[in-house]
Amino acid sequence: MNWALPESSLLMTKIKLLTPVILAILASCSSKGSSDNNRKMDPSFTYTIDTVRIDAGEEFIYLNNLLTSSGESPDGKYLYNFNRNQVNLEVINLESMTLEKIIPYEKEGPNGIGPGMISKVKDIGSGKLILSDNYQVSMVDLNGKKQDGFVYAQQEFVGEKLPAEKRIRLEETFSKDGKLLVALYGGQKIEDTADGLAIFDLEKKQVRYHPLTVFKELEKYQTVFYYEGVHPIQMYMADIKLHLKGDSLIYSNTAQNKVYFFQLSSNTLSSKSYTSKFTSQEAEGNYPKRSDNEAEFKEITKEKEKEVNFGRFFFDDQNNVYWRFSREMKGLIGDSIVYKTVLTAFDPNFNQLHEELLPGDFVLPQKYFARKGMIYTFLNIEDELAFVRLKPNFENE
Protein backbone atom coordinates (compact mmCIF):
# COMPACT_ATOMS: atom_id res chain seq x y z
CA MET A 1 0.00 0.00 0.00
CA ASN A 2 1.32 3.43 -0.87
CA TRP A 3 2.39 5.08 2.34
CA ALA A 4 1.96 8.76 1.50
CA LEU A 5 -0.76 10.86 2.99
CA PRO A 6 -3.67 11.75 0.68
CA GLU A 7 -3.09 14.89 -1.40
CA SER A 8 -5.50 16.83 0.79
CA SER A 9 -3.26 16.09 3.77
CA LEU A 10 -0.46 18.03 2.11
CA LEU A 11 -2.47 21.16 2.80
CA MET A 12 -2.35 20.65 6.56
CA THR A 13 -0.97 23.42 8.77
CA LYS A 14 2.57 24.30 7.73
CA ILE A 15 3.15 27.41 9.84
CA LYS A 16 5.73 25.80 12.08
CA LEU A 17 7.46 24.20 9.11
CA LEU A 18 8.05 27.55 7.50
CA THR A 19 10.12 28.62 10.49
CA PRO A 20 13.61 27.12 10.93
CA VAL A 21 13.56 24.42 13.58
CA ILE A 22 16.61 23.26 15.48
CA LEU A 23 16.33 20.05 17.47
CA ALA A 24 18.89 17.88 19.22
CA ILE A 25 19.19 14.18 18.53
CA LEU A 26 19.56 12.54 21.90
CA ALA A 27 20.73 9.05 21.18
CA SER A 28 21.88 6.60 18.56
CA CYS A 29 20.74 3.06 17.91
CA SER A 30 22.65 0.14 16.40
CA SER A 31 21.33 -2.68 14.22
CA LYS A 32 21.25 -6.18 15.59
CA GLY A 33 24.61 -7.86 15.34
CA SER A 34 26.34 -4.70 14.11
CA SER A 35 29.21 -3.06 15.96
CA ASP A 36 31.28 -1.78 13.02
CA ASN A 37 29.52 1.53 12.38
CA ASN A 38 31.65 3.64 10.06
CA ARG A 39 30.35 6.94 11.36
CA LYS A 40 30.26 8.07 15.00
CA MET A 41 27.69 10.82 15.20
CA ASP A 42 27.99 13.51 17.82
CA PRO A 43 25.01 13.66 20.24
CA SER A 44 24.64 17.39 19.46
CA PHE A 45 23.62 16.65 15.87
CA THR A 46 21.00 19.20 14.82
CA TYR A 47 18.93 20.07 11.77
CA THR A 48 17.02 22.99 10.34
CA ILE A 49 13.88 23.04 8.22
CA ASP A 50 12.82 25.57 5.60
CA THR A 51 10.54 25.77 2.57
CA VAL A 52 11.36 26.83 -1.01
CA ARG A 53 9.12 27.33 -4.05
CA ILE A 54 9.70 26.56 -7.72
CA ASP A 55 9.08 29.41 -10.16
CA ALA A 56 7.18 27.94 -13.12
CA GLY A 57 6.62 31.26 -14.89
CA GLU A 58 3.40 31.09 -16.91
CA GLU A 59 3.29 27.29 -16.80
CA PHE A 60 1.69 24.92 -14.31
CA ILE A 61 3.83 22.05 -13.07
CA TYR A 62 2.01 18.70 -13.06
CA LEU A 63 1.28 17.81 -9.42
CA ASN A 64 -1.70 15.46 -9.84
CA ASN A 65 0.51 12.41 -9.32
CA LEU A 66 2.15 13.93 -6.24
CA LEU A 67 5.51 14.08 -8.04
CA THR A 68 5.85 10.29 -7.90
CA SER A 69 6.49 10.11 -11.67
CA SER A 70 9.78 11.95 -11.35
CA GLY A 71 13.50 11.39 -10.97
CA GLU A 72 16.63 13.38 -10.17
CA SER A 73 19.78 13.88 -12.23
CA PRO A 74 22.94 12.25 -10.78
CA ASP A 75 24.49 15.66 -10.06
CA GLY A 76 21.38 16.83 -8.23
CA LYS A 77 20.88 19.81 -10.55
CA TYR A 78 17.63 18.69 -12.16
CA LEU A 79 14.36 17.06 -11.27
CA TYR A 80 12.52 15.48 -14.20
CA ASN A 81 8.76 15.36 -13.63
CA PHE A 82 6.61 13.44 -16.11
CA ASN A 83 3.26 15.00 -16.95
CA ARG A 84 0.87 12.11 -17.63
CA ASN A 85 -1.85 14.38 -18.97
CA GLN A 86 0.28 16.14 -21.57
CA VAL A 87 2.80 13.28 -22.11
CA ASN A 88 5.78 15.54 -21.60
CA LEU A 89 8.71 15.91 -19.26
CA GLU A 90 9.08 18.99 -17.06
CA VAL A 91 12.75 19.83 -16.46
CA ILE A 92 13.06 21.60 -13.11
CA ASN A 93 16.34 23.31 -12.25
CA LEU A 94 16.92 22.77 -8.53
CA GLU A 95 19.75 25.31 -8.41
CA SER A 96 17.79 28.24 -9.84
CA MET A 97 14.49 26.82 -8.51
CA THR A 98 12.80 27.32 -11.87
CA LEU A 99 10.97 25.29 -14.49
CA GLU A 100 13.66 25.32 -17.18
CA LYS A 101 11.88 23.63 -20.09
CA ILE A 102 9.24 21.11 -21.15
CA ILE A 103 10.07 18.18 -23.46
CA PRO A 104 7.17 16.58 -25.40
CA TYR A 105 7.07 12.82 -26.04
CA GLU A 106 4.87 10.61 -28.20
CA LYS A 107 2.61 7.74 -27.21
CA GLU A 108 2.79 5.82 -30.46
CA GLY A 109 5.00 5.40 -33.50
CA PRO A 110 8.80 5.00 -33.68
CA ASN A 111 9.23 7.33 -30.70
CA GLY A 112 6.25 5.95 -28.80
CA ILE A 113 6.66 5.41 -25.08
CA GLY A 114 3.25 3.81 -24.54
CA PRO A 115 0.08 5.23 -22.96
CA GLY A 116 2.08 7.79 -20.99
CA MET A 117 1.37 6.41 -17.51
CA ILE A 118 5.03 6.71 -16.60
CA SER A 119 5.88 5.69 -13.03
CA LYS A 120 9.69 5.84 -13.13
CA VAL A 121 12.11 8.37 -14.57
CA LYS A 122 15.78 7.41 -14.42
CA ASP A 123 18.59 9.72 -15.56
CA ILE A 124 21.46 7.49 -16.75
CA GLY A 125 23.74 10.32 -17.87
CA SER A 126 24.92 11.52 -21.28
CA GLY A 127 21.58 13.17 -21.91
CA LYS A 128 19.63 9.91 -21.74
CA LEU A 129 16.70 8.85 -19.58
CA ILE A 130 14.80 5.65 -18.92
CA LEU A 131 11.02 6.02 -18.79
CA SER A 132 8.99 3.09 -17.51
CA ASP A 133 5.31 2.45 -16.91
CA ASN A 134 6.12 -1.01 -15.49
CA TYR A 135 4.95 -2.62 -18.73
CA GLN A 136 7.05 -0.81 -21.31
CA VAL A 137 10.61 0.40 -20.77
CA SER A 138 11.90 3.18 -23.05
CA MET A 139 15.35 4.72 -23.37
CA VAL A 140 14.92 8.32 -24.57
CA ASP A 141 16.95 11.48 -25.03
CA LEU A 142 16.20 15.01 -23.92
CA ASN A 143 14.94 15.96 -27.37
CA GLY A 144 11.86 13.75 -27.22
CA LYS A 145 13.41 10.91 -29.25
CA LYS A 146 13.29 7.24 -28.33
CA GLN A 147 16.61 5.39 -28.58
CA ASP A 148 15.62 1.88 -27.52
CA GLY A 149 13.11 -0.04 -25.43
CA PHE A 150 10.97 -3.10 -24.99
CA VAL A 151 7.64 -4.34 -23.64
CA TYR A 152 7.96 -6.87 -20.80
CA ALA A 153 5.33 -9.23 -22.20
CA GLN A 154 6.93 -9.17 -25.66
CA GLN A 155 10.65 -9.03 -24.85
CA GLU A 156 12.91 -11.44 -26.70
CA PHE A 157 16.02 -11.24 -24.56
CA VAL A 158 18.38 -14.20 -24.62
CA GLY A 159 17.75 -16.52 -21.69
CA GLU A 160 15.01 -18.39 -19.92
CA LYS A 161 11.41 -17.60 -20.84
CA LEU A 162 8.75 -16.99 -18.25
CA PRO A 163 5.93 -19.56 -18.19
CA ALA A 164 2.64 -18.27 -19.56
CA GLU A 165 1.09 -18.24 -16.09
CA LYS A 166 3.79 -15.86 -14.80
CA ARG A 167 4.31 -12.13 -15.33
CA ILE A 168 6.74 -9.34 -14.56
CA ARG A 169 5.34 -7.43 -11.59
CA LEU A 170 5.20 -3.69 -10.98
CA GLU A 171 8.29 -3.50 -8.76
CA GLU A 172 11.51 -2.66 -10.64
CA THR A 173 14.80 -0.80 -10.24
CA PHE A 174 17.67 0.25 -12.49
CA SER A 175 21.41 0.44 -12.01
CA LYS A 176 23.01 3.89 -11.95
CA ASP A 177 24.24 3.55 -15.55
CA GLY A 178 20.98 2.04 -16.80
CA LYS A 179 22.62 -1.17 -18.02
CA LEU A 180 20.90 -3.42 -15.49
CA LEU A 181 17.23 -3.76 -14.64
CA VAL A 182 15.94 -5.90 -11.79
CA ALA A 183 12.21 -6.56 -11.47
CA LEU A 184 10.07 -9.06 -9.61
CA TYR A 185 8.13 -11.86 -11.27
CA GLY A 186 5.25 -13.97 -10.04
CA GLY A 187 1.76 -15.24 -10.75
CA GLN A 188 -0.90 -13.49 -12.78
CA LYS A 189 -3.41 -13.09 -9.94
CA ILE A 190 -3.58 -9.91 -7.92
CA GLU A 191 -3.08 -11.84 -4.67
CA ASP A 192 0.01 -13.72 -5.88
CA THR A 193 3.18 -12.69 -4.09
CA ALA A 194 6.45 -12.48 -6.00
CA ASP A 195 8.29 -15.69 -6.84
CA GLY A 196 11.68 -14.09 -7.33
CA LEU A 197 13.85 -11.76 -9.39
CA ALA A 198 13.94 -11.07 -13.12
CA ILE A 199 17.42 -9.73 -13.92
CA PHE A 200 17.74 -7.95 -17.29
CA ASP A 201 21.07 -7.00 -18.84
CA LEU A 202 19.86 -4.16 -21.06
CA GLU A 203 23.20 -3.84 -22.83
CA LYS A 204 23.61 -7.52 -23.78
CA LYS A 205 19.86 -8.13 -24.13
CA GLN A 206 19.99 -11.05 -21.72
CA VAL A 207 17.65 -12.08 -18.90
CA ARG A 208 17.75 -14.60 -16.08
CA TYR A 209 15.31 -15.48 -13.33
CA HIS A 210 16.17 -16.31 -9.76
CA PRO A 211 13.53 -17.63 -7.32
CA LEU A 212 13.47 -16.16 -3.81
CA THR A 213 11.06 -17.35 -1.14
CA VAL A 214 11.59 -14.28 1.05
CA PHE A 215 8.75 -12.41 -0.68
CA LYS A 216 6.26 -15.02 0.55
CA GLU A 217 6.62 -13.45 4.02
CA LEU A 218 4.46 -10.59 2.77
CA GLU A 219 1.34 -12.74 2.41
CA LYS A 220 0.43 -12.15 6.04
CA TYR A 221 0.18 -8.39 5.46
CA GLN A 222 -2.23 -8.42 2.54
CA THR A 223 -6.00 -8.38 2.29
CA VAL A 224 -7.82 -8.80 -1.03
CA PHE A 225 -11.27 -7.40 -1.76
CA TYR A 226 -13.39 -9.68 -3.99
CA TYR A 227 -16.24 -7.92 -5.78
CA GLU A 228 -19.40 -10.02 -5.49
CA GLY A 229 -17.23 -12.59 -3.75
CA VAL A 230 -15.63 -13.63 -7.03
CA HIS A 231 -13.60 -10.90 -8.73
CA PRO A 232 -10.44 -9.66 -6.94
CA ILE A 233 -10.31 -5.94 -7.69
CA GLN A 234 -8.40 -4.31 -4.84
CA MET A 235 -5.68 -5.28 -2.39
CA TYR A 236 -3.96 -3.79 0.62
CA MET A 237 -0.39 -5.04 0.97
CA ALA A 238 3.09 -4.15 2.19
CA ASP A 239 4.93 -2.10 -0.43
CA ILE A 240 8.21 -3.47 -1.75
CA LYS A 241 11.23 -1.17 -2.10
CA LEU A 242 14.10 -2.10 -4.44
CA HIS A 243 17.43 -0.37 -4.99
CA LEU A 244 20.59 -1.41 -6.84
CA LYS A 245 23.97 -0.61 -5.31
CA GLY A 246 26.86 -2.11 -7.23
CA ASP A 247 26.46 -5.88 -7.21
CA SER A 248 23.77 -5.82 -4.53
CA LEU A 249 20.02 -5.59 -4.81
CA ILE A 250 18.74 -3.91 -1.67
CA TYR A 251 15.23 -5.00 -0.74
CA SER A 252 13.01 -3.71 2.05
CA ASN A 253 9.28 -3.42 2.62
CA THR A 254 6.94 -1.13 4.50
CA ALA A 255 5.90 -3.71 7.11
CA GLN A 256 9.27 -4.84 8.54
CA ASN A 257 12.11 -2.96 10.23
CA LYS A 258 14.59 -4.91 8.17
CA VAL A 259 16.66 -4.83 4.99
CA TYR A 260 17.80 -7.65 2.68
CA PHE A 261 20.84 -7.80 0.40
CA PHE A 262 20.93 -10.08 -2.63
CA GLN A 263 24.35 -10.44 -4.26
CA LEU A 264 23.75 -10.77 -7.99
CA SER A 265 27.08 -12.46 -8.76
CA SER A 266 26.86 -15.14 -6.09
CA ASN A 267 23.06 -15.43 -5.71
CA THR A 268 23.40 -15.11 -1.92
CA LEU A 269 20.89 -13.44 0.39
CA SER A 270 21.62 -11.77 3.74
CA SER A 271 19.73 -9.34 5.94
CA LYS A 272 19.90 -6.89 8.84
CA SER A 273 17.17 -6.22 11.39
CA TYR A 274 16.77 -3.02 13.38
CA THR A 275 15.03 -1.77 16.50
CA SER A 276 13.24 1.50 17.13
CA LYS A 277 12.47 3.38 20.33
CA PHE A 278 9.68 5.32 18.60
CA THR A 279 7.74 2.80 16.51
CA SER A 280 6.65 -0.81 16.48
CA GLN A 281 9.10 -3.29 14.99
CA GLU A 282 6.63 -4.71 12.50
CA ALA A 283 3.11 -4.24 11.18
CA GLU A 284 0.66 -6.57 12.88
CA GLY A 285 -0.57 -8.39 9.81
CA ASN A 286 -3.39 -10.07 11.71
CA TYR A 287 -6.25 -9.23 9.36
CA PRO A 288 -8.45 -11.38 7.11
CA LYS A 289 -6.74 -12.51 3.92
CA ARG A 290 -9.85 -11.72 1.90
CA SER A 291 -12.99 -9.63 2.15
CA ASP A 292 -16.19 -9.98 0.15
CA ASN A 293 -17.72 -6.83 1.58
CA GLU A 294 -16.65 -3.34 0.50
CA ALA A 295 -17.53 -1.71 3.82
CA GLU A 296 -15.55 -4.36 5.68
CA PHE A 297 -12.56 -3.89 3.35
CA LYS A 298 -12.59 -0.14 3.98
CA GLU A 299 -12.55 -0.75 7.73
CA ILE A 300 -9.64 -3.16 7.38
CA THR A 301 -7.77 -0.60 5.27
CA LYS A 302 -8.42 2.09 7.85
CA GLU A 303 -6.99 -0.10 10.61
CA LYS A 304 -3.94 -1.00 8.54
CA GLU A 305 -3.24 2.69 7.92
CA LYS A 306 -2.66 3.07 11.66
CA GLU A 307 0.21 0.58 11.66
CA VAL A 308 3.90 1.26 11.38
CA ASN A 309 5.10 1.95 7.86
CA PHE A 310 8.79 1.92 6.91
CA GLY A 311 9.91 3.96 3.91
CA ARG A 312 12.64 3.34 1.39
CA PHE A 313 16.35 3.85 2.01
CA PHE A 314 17.82 6.80 0.08
CA PHE A 315 21.44 7.91 -0.02
CA ASP A 316 22.86 11.29 0.97
CA ASP A 317 26.27 11.44 -0.74
CA GLN A 318 27.37 14.63 1.00
CA ASN A 319 26.81 13.32 4.52
CA ASN A 320 27.64 9.74 3.46
CA VAL A 321 24.57 8.21 5.09
CA TYR A 322 21.40 6.42 4.08
CA TRP A 323 18.20 7.96 5.39
CA ARG A 324 14.84 6.33 5.96
CA PHE A 325 11.52 7.77 7.07
CA SER A 326 9.01 5.73 9.04
CA ARG A 327 5.66 6.59 10.54
CA GLU A 328 2.98 5.18 12.81
CA MET A 329 -0.27 6.38 14.29
CA LYS A 330 0.17 8.64 17.27
CA GLY A 331 -3.52 9.19 17.92
CA LEU A 332 -6.83 10.26 16.44
CA ILE A 333 -8.44 13.65 16.03
CA GLY A 334 -12.02 12.73 15.28
CA ASP A 335 -11.76 10.15 12.53
CA SER A 336 -8.44 11.51 11.23
CA ILE A 337 -5.19 9.71 12.00
CA VAL A 338 -2.37 11.77 13.50
CA TYR A 339 1.04 10.28 12.70
CA LYS A 340 4.41 10.43 14.34
CA THR A 341 7.23 10.54 11.79
CA VAL A 342 10.74 9.23 12.45
CA LEU A 343 13.93 9.90 10.49
CA THR A 344 16.63 7.24 10.85
CA ALA A 345 20.25 7.42 9.69
CA PHE A 346 22.35 4.45 8.55
CA ASP A 347 26.00 4.30 7.55
CA PRO A 348 27.00 3.12 4.03
CA ASN A 349 27.03 -0.48 5.29
CA PHE A 350 23.46 -0.10 6.57
CA ASN A 351 24.37 -0.12 10.24
CA GLN A 352 21.79 1.94 12.10
CA LEU A 353 23.30 5.08 13.60
CA HIS A 354 20.42 6.93 15.22
CA GLU A 355 16.79 7.92 14.84
CA GLU A 356 14.95 11.14 15.55
CA LEU A 357 11.28 11.89 16.11
CA LEU A 358 10.37 14.79 13.81
CA PRO A 359 8.03 17.67 14.77
CA GLY A 360 4.37 16.75 15.03
CA ASP A 361 3.43 19.01 12.11
CA PHE A 362 5.94 17.45 9.71
CA VAL A 363 3.88 16.08 6.81
CA LEU A 364 5.52 13.22 4.92
CA PRO A 365 4.69 12.96 1.20
CA GLN A 366 5.48 10.13 -1.19
CA LYS A 367 8.21 12.05 -2.98
CA TYR A 368 11.46 12.85 -1.20
CA PHE A 369 15.16 12.72 -2.02
CA ALA A 370 18.57 13.89 -0.79
CA ARG A 371 20.41 16.70 -2.55
CA LYS A 372 23.61 18.48 -1.48
CA GLY A 373 23.31 17.35 2.11
CA MET A 374 19.62 18.24 2.44
CA ILE A 375 16.46 16.14 2.34
CA TYR A 376 13.84 17.54 -0.03
CA THR A 377 10.19 16.59 0.57
CA PHE A 378 7.43 17.52 -1.88
CA LEU A 379 4.90 20.17 -0.90
CA ASN A 380 1.90 21.45 -2.83
CA ILE A 381 1.21 25.11 -2.00
CA GLU A 382 -1.98 26.21 -3.76
CA ASP A 383 -1.15 24.05 -6.80
CA GLU A 384 2.41 25.35 -6.99
CA LEU A 385 5.46 23.15 -6.48
CA ALA A 386 7.48 23.65 -3.33
CA PHE A 387 9.84 21.62 -1.17
CA VAL A 388 10.27 21.39 2.56
CA ARG A 389 14.02 21.00 3.06
CA LEU A 390 15.50 19.34 6.10
CA LYS A 391 19.21 20.11 6.51
CA PRO A 392 21.17 17.96 8.99
CA ASN A 393 24.19 19.58 10.66
CA PHE A 394 26.89 17.18 11.81
CA GLU A 395 28.95 18.92 14.46
CA ASN A 396 32.53 18.20 15.53
CA GLU A 397 33.26 16.16 12.39
N, C-alpha and C positions, 0 to 999 in steps of 0.2 A: 504493500500500500504506500502511495506517495506520502511523504511525511511532512510536506509543507502545510502551512496554514492556508485556509481558503483565501482567495484574492481579497475579499472584503476585510479579512483580518489584517491585511497590510496597512489598512487605514486607521488602525488603532492609535491611541495617543502616542505621539512621538516627542512630546515637549522635552522630556528628560534626555532623550537620545540626541537632541540637537545641541545640547550643552556638553562640553568635554567632561568625561567622567574618569576619575583616577581611583583605582581600587587596588588593594594589596592582595596578592595570592599568598595564602597562609601556609600551605603545605604542599608536598609533592607525594606522588603515589607510584609505586613500581608494579610492573606486571609480574604475574606469577612466574617464579623460576628465573627471573631476570635480575642480575646484579651488575651488569656491565653497561650501564647507561653511559652514553658518550658525552652527554651534556649535564653539568651540574648547575641547576638554576638557582639563582639567589632568591631567598625568601621575599625580598623586597621588590620582586618583579611587579611591574604595574602596566596599565594600558590606558589609552585614551580613546574616546569615541567621538566621531564627528559625522556630518552628512554633507555630501556634494551632489550637485545636479549636473545633468548632461544637457548642453545647449544643442537642440535639434534644429534651430533656425525656424523655417517655415514648415518643416516636415513633422510628422508624428511617428515616433519610434514604436514599433510593434511590441505591445506589452501583454497581449491577450493570453499568451502562453507562459506568462510569468518569467520570461527570459530563460526558460529551460531549453529552448532550441538555439543555444548559443555556445560559443567556445572562444578561448583566449589565444592570442598569438604567443609563441614561446618566449618572446622578449617582454611580454606584458604590456606592449604599447597599444594593442588593439583588442577590442571585443567584437566578434562577429555574431550578429543576431539575425536569425533567419525569420523572415516575415512569411508565414504560411498563407496569409490571405493574398498577398501580392506576388508570391513566389520570387522574392528577392532577398539579398543579403545586405543588412545594414552594417556598415563599417564604422565603428565607434572608436574614436581616438581617446584613450584613457589618460594621455598626457595633457592634451588641450581641453579635455572634457567636452568634446563636440562630436556631432554626427558628421563624419568626414565625407562619406559618399554612400550611394546605394547601387548595388550590382544586380541587374535582372538576370534570372535564369529561366529555362524553358522546362515544361513538363514532359513534352513529347519530342520525337525526332532525334536526330543525331546527338543533340546536346541535352536530351531529355533526362531529367533527374527523378522522374516519377510524379506521383500526385502532388508532391510538395509538402507532405506532412513530415518534414525533417525533424528528427529528434536529437541528432548529434552533429556537431560541427567541429572538425578537427583540423587545426592548422599544422601541416607537416613541413613547412618551410618552403623556400624557393618559389613563393607565390602560388602554392598549391594547397587546396583544402580537400578534405574528405567530408562529404555530406551523406548521411544515412537516415533512412526512415525505418530501419530494422528489417526491411524486406529487400530494398535495393540500396547498394553501396555505390557512390559515384565519386570519382576523383575529378576535381574541377580546378580551373584557374580563377584568377581575380578579374577576368574579363568576361565572365559568363559562359566560358567554353568548357565542355566536358572532355576530359583526357582519356578516361578509362572508367570501368565499372562493371558490375554484375548484379544479377538478381539471385538471391539465395536459393530459391526453388528451382532455378534454371542453370545454376553454375556448373561448369564442366571442368573444374580443377582436377588435376591429376591426384589420384588417391582413392581411398575408400568412399563408397557411395552410401548415403543415408537410406535406410529402409523406407518404404513408402509410408509407413505408419509413424515415422518420426519427422521432426521439423526443427529448423533453427529457431530458437526462442528470441525474445526481445532484448535480452541482456547481451551486450557486446562492449568491447573496448579495443583500442588501437595502440600500437607502439608509438613512441615519440616521432619516429621517422615515417610512420604510415606503412611500413613494409609488412607488419604482422597484425592480424586481426584475430582476436579470441572471442568466441561467442559460446553460448550454451545451447545444447540440443536436448530434445526430449520428445514426449508423446504429443499427439495432436490435440488432446482434450485440454480444456482450460484448467482442469484440476491436476493435470500431470505435472509433477515436479521434474526438474532437469535430471537427465541421465548422466551428463558429463560435459566435456569441453569439445568444441569444434575449433581447430587451430588452422587458420588460413595463412599461408605464405603468399602475400599479394604480389610479390616480385616474381617468384618462381611459378605462380599459379598452381600451388599444391595445397592439399588439405589432409588433415588427419583427425581422427576422433579418439578421445580418451575418456573412458567411463570413470565417474567419480560418485561414490555413494553418499558423500557428505551432504549433497543437496537434499537428500531424502529427509534430513533432520527438520526441514522447513514445513513438512506436512502438518505438524502439530500446531502451526500458527495460522493455517488457512481455513477459511470458511467459504463455501460456494453456495450461491443462491441459484436455485433451480426454478425457472418460471413454469408455472403449472405443474410443478413437481417432476418435470421431464427435461426441460431445456436449460443447461447451465449458461447463464448470461452475465454473471458478475461474481467477482471473488475478492475477498480481503486476504492479503498474504503479507509475509515479510519481504521487503524489497531486497534485492541482491545488488551489491556494489562490486564492480570489477575494475581493476587498475593494473596496467602492465608497468613493471619496473625492471628493466634489463631482462634477465632470463626468468623472472618470477612473475606469476600472475597472483595478484593480491586480491583475495576475496573476503568480503565481510557481508553482513546482513543487518537489517534494522532491529532484529529481535534479540541478538546475542552480543554481549560485551566481549567480543572475540575477533581474531583475524586469522585467516589461513593463507599459507604460502605454497603455491604449486610451482615446482621447478620444471620448466618446460623441457630442458635437456635430459633430465634424469627421471622425469615422471614421478617425483616424490612429493609428498604432501606433509606439511608441518603446520603448527598453529601456536598462537599465544592467547591466553585468556587474561582479562583484566578485572579489577575491582573498582568500585566507585563508592565514595562516601555520600554522594548526593542522589544517586538514582538506584533503581533495582538493577540486579545483574542480568536479568533476562525477562522478556515478555512472558506472561503467564501461559498463554497458549492452551487454555483449558475451556475452549468453546466448542460448540457443535461443528462437525466437519461439513455439514450441509444444512441448508435451510430451504424450505419450500414455501415460506411465507415472507413477503416483502417487508412487512412491519417488523417481524422478528429479526430479519437480516439487518435492518437499519439499527435496531437496538444493539445487536451484536457488534456492528461496526462502531457505534457510539462508545461502547465499553472498551473496545480494542484501542480506540483513539486515546484513551486515558493512560495506556501502558507506556512503558519506556520505549524509546525509539532512538536507535543509534545511527548517526549519519555516516557519510563516506569519509575516508581519510583523504586529505589534500595537502600537498607539499608547499612549504614556504621556503624557497631557496635562499632568501636573505638571512633568515634566522636559523636555517638548517634544521627545521622541525616539521613533522607532520601534525596537522590539526584535525580535530574531529568534534563536531557538535553532537550533543545528545539532548533529549528532552523527555519530560514525564509530567503527568498531571500534578499540579500543586494543590488545586482545589477547584471549586465551582463558584461562579457568580451567576446565579439563576441557572439556566441550562447551558451556559457557556463554560468551556474548560479553560482554566488558567494554568499555563505551563511554567515550569522552571526549566531554564536552558543552561546547559553546562558546556564549557569549552575545555577540551583536554589536549595536552601537548604530548607528543611522542618523539623520541629521537629517531635518526635515520634508520635504525635497526628495529624500530617499532617497540622499543621499551617505553613504558608509560612514565612520564616525567612528573606531571602534576595536572590537576583539574581545578577549574574555577567556576563558581556559580555566577552567572551573569545577572545584571540588573533585571528586576521583575518586568520592566517595560521593554525589554529587548525582544523584538519580534523576528523570528527566524524564518526566512523564506526558503524556497527550494534552491534558488541560485545563489551560490557564493563561491569565492575563489581567493587565493592569496596573490598579492602583487606588491613587489618592492617592500616587503616586510609588513604589509598591512593586509587585513582580511576585509574583502569587499562583500557586502550582502545587499541584494537587490531591494529597492524600495520604490513603490509607485506613489508619487506625489501628484495628485490631481491629473492622472494620466500622463505625467512626465517622468522620464527615467531619472532615478537618483540612486545613490549608494550610501548606505551606512558603513563607515570605515572604522574598523577596530585596529588600533596600532599598539602592538605589544612593545614594551620597553624593557630590555634585559640589562639590568644594572650590574656594575662590577664585573664586566666580561673581560 
